């Protein structure tokens, strides 16, 4: 039974983060938290506005505009995996004291259990969840904001359970005159309190940085995000991309400096960012490189979505493309409770 659990863990890590997977547990913590984020390429840390989902990824974005905003999201992910998030912010002291709470959960579905001889032992499932509390402050007389999330994590995979705790530390520079946001975040600093068996595993530490701005006199906000800065060399040689000459000699794929730069980069644009109707487009270069099929146009790495506001409810949808046989849809509601 144990070997099947290890296969499950490997499969999930691979689906979520390609070759970066397998280095740490609780990989679900770095999934996209909302349709808006997914549509803009999968990771955006510079949205400083009404959206409480932004604080799940970068707590420095917590601000008074989030007051009494409730957001709930659902994702139909890969291989019958489903996950979702919910977040809420409350202003309890005029423009200065905003508290944020959120939850992220994932359900891995049902698996057929087998013993070491292949005999059925019954079905089993798996799921994980994280409850977070966040707070941010403005550095006096500046446009800099810093924030932190504290997360309590629980995980159950078959009969194995684990409990952990983590924190996110973020900052954002919000220069309203230019509609310019510059941000960075260190995510998942923490530890397992209770391991699955005997070995304590690392948490999926991630460092991201980003910049975004509304183009002057044009209703477009562009986003540029650099992900996984804690590990520079995330490119790998794909043997299927080697070149064989007429003599049968094969030259392997060469990975250079620019290849790594590209794989750290995500770009996105949001049309009509301040109106009741938004169109969002994104491109994740790492996802494109790692999941594209050789000699086929799979459109891996592309994502798109919309946001529609009707009275006090905003509906969000995103579609993320992994390759020609795998994609995911994300649905979300943002509700103004004021």
GULO-404555 format. One record per residue: x, y, z of N, C-alpha, C, O in turn; residue in one letter. Coordinates in steps of 0.001 Angstrom, whole numbers, plus 500000, padded with zeros to 6 digits. Layout:
N
XYZXYZXYZXYZa;...
***
This chain:
338
500827498788500000500000500000500000500854501251500000500523502254499368x;501971501171500729502793502373500872503371502821499548503501504021499305x;503725501866498678504318502267497403503304502989496528503681503838495720x;502021502665496678500997503364495910500801504779496415500499505686495639x;500971504968497706500906506323498249502035507169497699501832508322497319x;503238506585497659504378507331497120504145507671495649504527508751495198x;503518506754494892503203507048493502502224508207493405502353509068492535x;501237508226494309500276509325494324500971510656494579500708511636493882x;501847510697495564502565511925495882503405512390494696503454513582494392x;504063511450494030504880511808492864504010512356491738504371513339491090x;502866511719491506501981512157490435501484513570490667501512514399489757x;501032513848491870500499515174492164501582516232492039501347517299491472x;502762515945492563503852516915492473504219517202491024504502518343490660x;504212516163490202504559516339488801503524517179488077503876518060487292x;502256516915488333501202517677487675501242519132488062501004520006487228x;501540519405489321501453520776489805502654521623489412502498522800489086x;503850521041489438505019521906489269506118521297488403507279521692488514x;505770520347487547506752519747486664507984519326487431507856518739488505x;509210519609486909510394519090487576510671519769488909511493519271489678x;510018520887489215510175521497490531509455520688491597509742520830492786x;508520519839491179507796519010492130508694517939492717509752517628492169x;508262517376493840509031516329494486510079516830495440510682516032496158x;510321518138495477511324518695496380510744518978497759511496519134498722x;509415519048497873508802519439499136507378518898499188506820518473498177x;506809518923500372505428518489500556504487519691500507504936520830500378x;503177519437500608502143520491500569502247521344499298502140522569499362x;502451520705498159502613521461496917501377522272496542501482523225495771x;500229521921497063499007522649496724499054524109497151498274524920496652x;499955524459498067500028525829498567500424526838497490500174528034497643x;501036526371496408501491527288495362500647527226494099501072527705493048x;499452526638494189498532526664493058497896528046492925497879528824493879x;497376528343491742496671529608491538495485529690492494494774528706492696x;495277530855493076494249530995494099492916531488493572491925531451494301x;492857531955492312491612532515491797491630532495490273492696532381489669x;490447532607489638490404532699488170491165533910487642491787533837486582x;491121535017488369491821536217487915493320535958487849493970536313486865x;493863535350488875495291535055488893495653534049487811496657534212487118x;494837533009487666495120531976486662495077532542485255495907532184484420x;494110533431484977493982533985483635495171534852483253495484534990482070x;495843535443484252496986536317483997498307535562484008499370536168484139x;498244534239483869499454533435483752499700532484484898500608531658484814x;498926532565485968499049531594487061499560532152488363499229531635489430x;500376533216488299500922533805489519501033535319489332501822535801488519x;500231536056490098500277537514490066500293537999491512499454537593492316x;501252538872491843501391539329493233501254540841493346501555541417494392x;500794541496492257500789542966492228499393543575492150499266544775491907x;498349542784492348496992543331492329496695543980493683496533543288494688x;496626545300493699496388546056494926495047546777494788494994547957494438x;493960546043495071492629546616494875491610545906495762491932545509496882x;490390545746495269489269545196496033489365543693496264488672543175497141x;490183542982495526490139541529495434490829540855496625492055540913496716x;490083540213497548490725539568498706491535538335498343492367537889499133x;491304537772497146492102536621496722493576536981496578494442536125496757x;493867538234496258495260538659496080496076538421497337497265538111497266x;495432538566498491496151538438499753496541537001500076497428536779500899x;495901536027499449496286534638499669497681534363499125498379533477499618x;498089535119498112499415534926497520500417535966497993501594535656498179x;499961537197498188500850538247498687500108539041499759499271539878499423x;500391538801501035499643539473502108499837540980502144499034541682502760x;500874541497501505501089542949501490499997543680500719499848544894500862x;499225542954499898498159543588499120496896543825499943495944544407499422x;496848543405501195495676543646502047495500545154502218496433545845502626x;494303545666501905494059547104501995492579547363502261491758546448502206x;492249548624502549490895548989502963489851548753501881488670548619502203x;490245548696500590489275548462499524488688547047499591487643546784498996x;489348546144500307488866544775500456487794544628501529487251543538501711x;487484545697502234486558545621503364485227544976502967484557545411502031x;484872543933503705483611543210503519483474542577502142482363542397501644x;484596542243501532484587541524500261484802540037500535485763539643501195x;483895539232500020483987537780500152484224537177498780483536537520497818x;485189536286498687485490535635497414485521534125497598486134533618498537x;484853533409496692484872531945496702485202531471495289484706532028494310x;486040530442495187486512529963493899486551528443493862486774527780494875x;486329527916492675486367526463492471487147526174491194487027526890490199x;487952525106491241488800524751490100488598523281489747488770522397490586x;488233523039488505488204521684487964489586521423487382489867521761486232x;490453520808488205491863520675487842492085519412487023491161518933486365x;493286518871487053493663517736486226493353516407486908493340516318488136x;493101515369486098492972513991486575491965513853487714492246513189488712x;490801514470487573489723514411488574490108515058489901489493514775490930x;491103515908489884491472516663491085490656517954491113490501518626490094x;490144518286492283489382519516492457489952520294493635490343519713494647x;489995521604493492490403522414494635489690523750494600489086524122493594x;489765524468495708489081525738495787489657526614496872490455526167497696x;489239527875496864489684528839497874488506529714498291487527529860497560x;488626530283499465487677531287499939488461532306500750489401531943501457x;488085533579500657488804534617501390487855535758501746486855535999501071x;488203536450502830487369537537503326488257538542504049489204538165504738x;487940539829503885488692540887504564487728541804505307486597542025504873x;488192542327506424487338543182507257488140544364507778489216544200508354x;487603545544507567488215546783508047487614547136509407486418547411509511x;488444547127510440487895547389511770488468548652512418488191548944513581x;489267549395511655489753550674512151490081551530510937490956551171510149x;489420552616510780489430553500509622490708553482508781491698554131509121x;490670552738507692491710552668506657493046552107507121493961551979506308x;493187551774508373494509551368508839494571549934509332495648549338509324x;493467549364509756493488548028510349492565547103509557491348547121509742x;493146546306508686492378545350507894492902543955508216494104543701508147x;491998543066508564492388541677508809491827540811507691490766541105507140x;492529539764507367492175538912506233492202537454506679493075537039507441x;491239536692506194491198535256506472490924534513505175490189534998504315x;491516533338505040491308532568503821491498531086504054492113530668505035x;490967530306503149491138528856503214491376528324501808490765528780500842x;492264527364501715492548526672500461492419525180500713492963524671501693x;491709524473499848491568523028500019491783522354498672491628522977497622x;492142521074498713492283520287497495491838518862497779492144518300498831x;491119518293496839490637516908496934491232516130495775490987516458494614x;492013515102496081492707514341495048491861513229494441492319512538493531x;490634513043494928489769512022494360489942510666495023490497510565496118x;489464509625494353489470508260494887490418507389494084490481507481492858x;491154506541494792492136505647494176491847504203494579491311503941495656x;492207503278493703492087501851494014493299501395494809494430501487494331x;493066500902496027494165500416496853494593499011496461493753498168496146x;495870498760496479496429497427496194497553497131497192498258498039497635x;497712495840497542498842495465498380500041495181497485499990495405496276x;501130494682498095502355494469497319502215493383496262503049493283495362x;501159492559496364500920491511495372499867491900494351499498491096493495x;499384493128494439498393493596493493496964493264493849496058493500493051x;496740492713495049495384492386495458494656493632495956495254494453496651x;493377493786495615492641494982496037492485495047497556492225494038498211x;492643496228498090492506496444499532491434497483499845491239497850501004x;490734497960498802489705498966499014490130500329498504491315500598498307x;489161501166498299489438502516497804490014503401498907489773503182500094x;490773504398498487491251505396499438491315506747498727491344506812497498x;491337507804499503491372509148498944492450509987499584493272509495500358x;492434511260499249493412512180499808492928513606499695492220513961498753x;493307514410500645492930515808500618493813516627501531494402516105502477x;493903517926501240494711518834502050493983520161502176493153520504501334x;494295520907503229493671522216503429494615523116504202495459522648504966x;494461524414503991495261525414504713494352526568505116493641527127504281x;494378526919506383493641528067506912494636529183507180495632528972507873x;494376530378506634495345531464506760494713532706507370493517532956507223x;495553533484508065495170534771508614496254535777508237497444535526508430x;495826536928507691496808537880507199496576539288507693495477539661508103x;497662540070507640497619541462508102498717542234507386499804541706507151x;498432543483507041499417544322506356499417545718506964498416546168507522x;500552546390506846500676547762507342501387548609506292502187548117505496x;501065549894506321501745550861505470502905551469506248502725551961507362x;504101551432505650505240552073506302504986553577506312504799554165505246x;504972554215507472504575555629507578505304556546506600506517556458506411x;504503557444505978505001558469505060505714557887503831506603558521503262x;505321556694503437505866556083502217504732555421501442503598555361501915x;505049554922500243504103554152499449504380552655499541503909551879498710x;505145552255500556505473550849500750504527550215501761504160550826502765x;504141548971501471503287548203502368503930546840502585504462546243501649x;503879546352503817504395545024504127503294544220504800502433544778505479x;503326542909504610502282542076505186502756540657505427503808540242504941x;501959539921506185502291538533506503501020537698506610499986538174507077x;501113536478506179500083535460506388500631534386507317501805534026507227x;499801533883508195500120532699508986499165531601508555497950531800508536x;499716530430508207498897529351507657499024528086508505500116527675508897x;497864527490508770497802526221509473497368525164508463496312525288507842x;498182524129508300498040523182507191497730521788507724498333521331508695x;496784521123507074496489519732507403496424518922506116495954519410505088x;496897517687506178496957516839504993496651515396505377497122514899506401x;495860514735504545495557513312504747495649512607503412494898512926502491x;496561511650503291496768510844502098496690509381502502497603508837503123x;495554508746502126495240507391502595495163507402504125494416508208504679x;495917506528504841495831506609506307496917507483506908497030507582508130x;497711508114506068498802508952506546498328510400506691497685510934505787x;498633511021507794498229512410508042499443513242508432500441512729508939x;499326514539508180500397515458508524499795516810508866498748517188508340x;500465517531509749500061518871510143501276519781510039502384519388510406x;501070521003509536502182521940509403501747523360509654500558523647509793x;502720524248509712502465525673509888503456526433509012504607526024508859x;502995527547508437503853528316507528503456529779507575502403530141508100x;504321530612507014504030532044506900504473532543505538505418532023504945x;503772533562505049504170534287503839504554535697504252503887536302505092x;505620536223503670506068537581503938506152538331502618506856537908501700x;505430539452502522505405540172501260505525541671501420505314542216502504x;505868542333500321505852543798500290505334544238498928505427543505497944x;504788545449498891504350546031497633504558547540497682504306548180498702x;505019548094496574505163549530496401504026549978495496503970549597494327x;503123550782496033501940551222495311502013552731495071501738553530495966x;502390553101493842502509554518493489501285554890492666501255554685491453x;500279555440493335498992555674492701499070556679491547498304556570490589x;499966557637491623500058558659490574500352558036489220499848558500488198x;501163556993489209501523556320487958500770555003487775501001554296486794x;499873554663488705499196553354488669500216552215488591500037551248487850x;501275552352489364502398551420489319502481550606490604502428551160491702x;502612549290490463502796548392491601504045547542491387504230546955490321x;504894547481492402506078546620492390506040545785493668505866546329494758x;506200544477493542506002543620494709506976542451494724507563542090493703x;507132541869495911507901540636496090507308539888497279506750540497498192x;507432538574497260506873537767498343507716536517498545508198535908497590x;507880536155499792508503534880500167507400534030500763506796534403501769x;507138532899500152505999532077500538506413530774501210507443530183500886x;505580530344502156505681529012502764506958528796503572507593527744503489x;507318529803504349508373529619505341507758528886506526506892529437507206x;508183527669506783507559526937507873508080525524508012509164525195507529x;507298524697508675507735523334508964506535522432509166505424522898509418x;506772521144509053505785520165509472505817520041510996506887519931511596x;504672520059511596504588519780513035504494518273513253505126517712514148x;503686517638512407503543516181512430503822515649511045503093516002510119x;504848514807510841505139514258509516504203513101509185503512512577510058x;504191512709507912503351511590507491503786510290508157502952509509508614x;505098510064508210505609508842508846506618509262509906506226509645511008x;507910509198509595508935509566510571509792510738510101510399511431510919x;509845510963508795510746511969508230510034513302508046508956513361507454x;510628514352508547510098515699508337510522516188506948511702516142506600x;509568516647506174509831517104504816509804518630504741509214519302505587x;510455519152503709510474520593503504509125521069502965508391520311502331x;508819522323503227507658522966502631508063523606501300509243523883501087x;507096523847500398507431524354499048507742525850499057506948526667498593x;508899526184499587509342527582499620509375528154498206509860527517497272x;508849529365498073508865530020496758509054531515496945508454532123497832x;509897532102496097510126533544496092509724534082494729510222533629493698x;508814535057494736508329535663493500508497537170493553508513537763494631x;508623537785492390508676539244492277507862539653491064507725538885490111x;507317540870491100506492541281489975506337542787489883506619543522490829x;505882543223488726505616544634488478504412544726487555504265543906486648x;503547545712487772502396545917486900502064547402486854502411548157487762x;501391547807485791501042549215485632499904549360484625499822548612483651x;499033550328484873498024550696483893498662551651482883499264552658483255x;498521551323481621499108552146480567498418553514480565497188553573480555x;499178554608480573498565555950480568497582556146479420497900555907478255x;496382556586479780495322556893478816494836555687478023494146555841477015x;495195554485478474494737553257477809494200552319478893494882552114479897x;493013551746478733492440550886479776493040549482479791492330548495479602x;494337549402480015495046548122480035496056548137481174496839549077481306x;496034547089481996497088546889482992497931545691482570497414544594482364x;499237545917482446500142544815482117500811544287483383501028545028484342x;501128543007483369501742542338484512502987541575484049502969540902483019x;504040541689484808505263540919484576505674540286485905505950540988486878x;505712538967485936506006538238487178507191537313486961507305536662485922x;508072537261487950509198536325487943508998535351489099508983535749490263x;508847534081488768508519533065489761509723532200490109510702532145489364x;509635531522491259510635530550491690512063531101491665512983530456491163x;512228532300492213513546532913492242514462532275493281515660532555493302x;513915531425494137514748530731495119515608529645494474516534529129495100x;515301529297493218516052528261492505516284528751491084515355528778490276x;517514529137490774517773529734489478517673528718488341516988528969487349x;518332527595488471518405526631487372517188525707487410517234524632488009x;516098526133486767514895525303486725514666524696485346513705523950485157x;515527525001484383515427524391483058516109523029483079517040522804483852x;515650522140482239516258520819482159516332520391480703515554520850479866x;517270519512480415517454519033479052516432517959478728516309516965479444x;515704518168477647514716517197477189515351516352476090515683516866475022x;515521515056476350516194514179475392515447514096474068516053513843473026x;514130514309474104513344514221472872513633515379471926513256515326470756x;514296516426472415514588517587471574516009517570471033516475518569470484x;516697516458471179518033516340470623518002516281469100516988515914468505x;519117516647468475519218516672467014520192515582466573521326515523467049x;519738514717465655520565513622465151520982513917463716520137514186462863x;522302513866463446522773514153462096522739512903461232522292511846461675x;523212513026459998523159511909459053524045510744459473523827509613459037x;525029511004460304525920509942460768525412509270462037526064508376462576x;524263509697462506523700509088463702524163509716464997523824509225466074x;524928510788464918525389511469466130524302512403466643523708513162465878x;524049512338467936522981513130468541523555514256469389524410514035470247x;523075515452469136523457516614469938522291516983470848521196517291470376x;522534516949472143521474517215473101521069518682473140521805519554472679x;519909518937473686519417520304473834520323521070474790520668520568475860x;520705522272474412521553523100475251520710524104476029519894524823475451x;520912524147477335520177525061478203521106526199478598522121525971479257x;520770527420478201521605528568478483520973529527479477519931529241480067x;521619530664479652521161531684480602519758532174480260518896532267481134x;519534532486478981518236533010478578517127531981478725515977532334478985x;517474530692478556516471529646478757515948529657480179514754529466480409x;516836529878481130516399529950482525515613531229482810514625531205483544x;516057532349482224515326533603482419513885533454481947512950533845482646x;513713532887480763512376532714480198511513531846481095510336532143481299x;512081530784481631511282529859482440510869530450483790509990529907484460x;511480531529484180511061532226485402509997533282485134509503533910486071x;509636533489483872508849534657483485507400534312483169507111533316482505x;506494535159483658505068535081483344504613536479482929504966537466483576x;503834536564481858503311537856481408501795537783481355501216536726481106x;501161538929481594499709538990481545499227540398481256499931541373481521x;498025540497480712497389541792480475495934541701480907495284540669480740x;495435542799481465494039542895481879493427544109481200493832545243481455x;492448543868480334491773544944479618490604545476480455489874544704481077x;490440546773480461489396547466481229489478547101482717488482546661483291x;490640547274483347490844546800484722489959547480485759489755546925486839x;489426548667485463488626549390486453487136549417486122486366550107486789x;486732548686485116485329548687484713484624547433485229485234546591485888x;483344547325484922482568546169485349482742544963484456482157543912484716x;483543545096483396483814543973482501485299543950482191485857544947481732x;485946542810482439487387542677482228487676541497481315486991540476481360x;488693541651480493489235540548479697490686540357480112491444541324480191x;491078539111480379492424538831480885493110537769480029492497536784479616x;494389537995479777495199537061478995496543536874479683497079537812480273x;497085535665479606498373535412480234499163534354479490498620533583478698x;500465534335479766501332533321479164502402532948480168503145533800480655x;502469531647480471503425531098481419504507530362480625504255529285480085x;505705530937480552506761530381479704507245529025480206507529528138479401x;507344528850481520507813527558482042506820526453481713507201525362481290x;505554526749481911504530525753481586504570525406480102504416524244479724x;504776526410479272504836526170477837506004525272477458505849524333476677x;507182525569478021508376524796477679508308523367478199508715522435477506x;507802523190479399507841521871480022506713520955479573506862519734479624x;505599521509479138504446520681478820504097520641477339503155519950476950x;504833521363476511504522521310475087504931519965474499505892519340474947x;504193519539473501504443518271472826505295518535471593505004519437470808x;506345517746471430507275517942470323506542517814468988505762516884468781x;506806518764468087506269518767466722504750518890466678504124518521465684x;504157519407467749502723519664467752502448521049468318503159521515469208x;501428521699467805501027523001468308499985522779469402498803522607469103x;500406522780470646499512522454471755499004523682472499498071523582473296x;499613524845472243499246526097472913499424526007474429498716526670475187x;500368525186474859500650525069476290501129526408476838501885527124476180x;500685526737478045501112527958478701500181529138478538500332530146479228x;499212529030477628498273530119477397497131530053478411496668528967478759x;496688531196478876495525531270479754494722532516479407495257533491478879x;493429532466479712492550533585479408491361533554480354491034532513480924x;490717534708480516489562534738481399488807536047481289489230536977480603x;487678536095481982486841537293482000486364537573483415486358536686484268x;485967538810483653485326539206484892484130540066484566484244541013483788x;482974539754485150481738540489484890481121540888486227480869540035487078x;480879542177486410480278542665487647478826543036487411478504543806486506x;477943542471488249476515542772488207476093543175489618476044542345490526x;475792544455489786475478545002491114476637544738492064477735545252491850x;476412543944493114477461543709494109478149542349493947478868541906494841x;477931541703492827478525540386492582479380540450491320478947540960490286x;480587539931491420481480539852490264481755538382489970482229537647490837x;481459537961488757481724536595488321483040536559487555483283537389486678x;483891535583487896485187535440487233485333534029486665484919533047487279x;485922533958485493486184532663484866487552532706484204487974533734483674x;488239531563484245489539531454483571489696530065482966489165529077483474x;490433530019481877490774528766481206492289528729481064492890529646480505x;492905527664481574494359527523481510494704526291480689494185525202480934x;495578526472479722495955525402478803497291524794479224498272525511479420x;497320523458479363498568522771479697499172522109478457500356522288478174x;498371521355477727498768520845476415497498520413475690496397520757476120x;497634519669474603496472519349473772495478518429474460494340518316474005x;495871517770475541494960516838476226494697517235477670494031516494478394x;495196518367478102495021518747479507494818520245479630495597521037479102x;493760520622480335493475522018480615492621522067481873492163521034482361x;492409523266482396491584523395483588490734524647483491491115525623482843x;489572524610484144488666525748484204488525526194485648488447525370486560x;488495527498485848488389528068487183487187529004487225486988529815486320x;486389528887488279485194529690488453485264530400489797485726529833490787x;484801531650489823484860532397491079483777533449491195483284533975490197x;483416533746492437482480534810492742483093535729493770483612535280494791x;483030537024493495483435538038494472482182538799494872481512539389494024x;481860538788496175480614539355496660480896540515497604481619540363498589x;480328541664497301480440542835498169479345542755499225478166542886498898x;479718542542500496478752542344501572478343543642502254477578543617503218x;478836544762501775478502546031502409477059546455502116476618547507502580x;
***
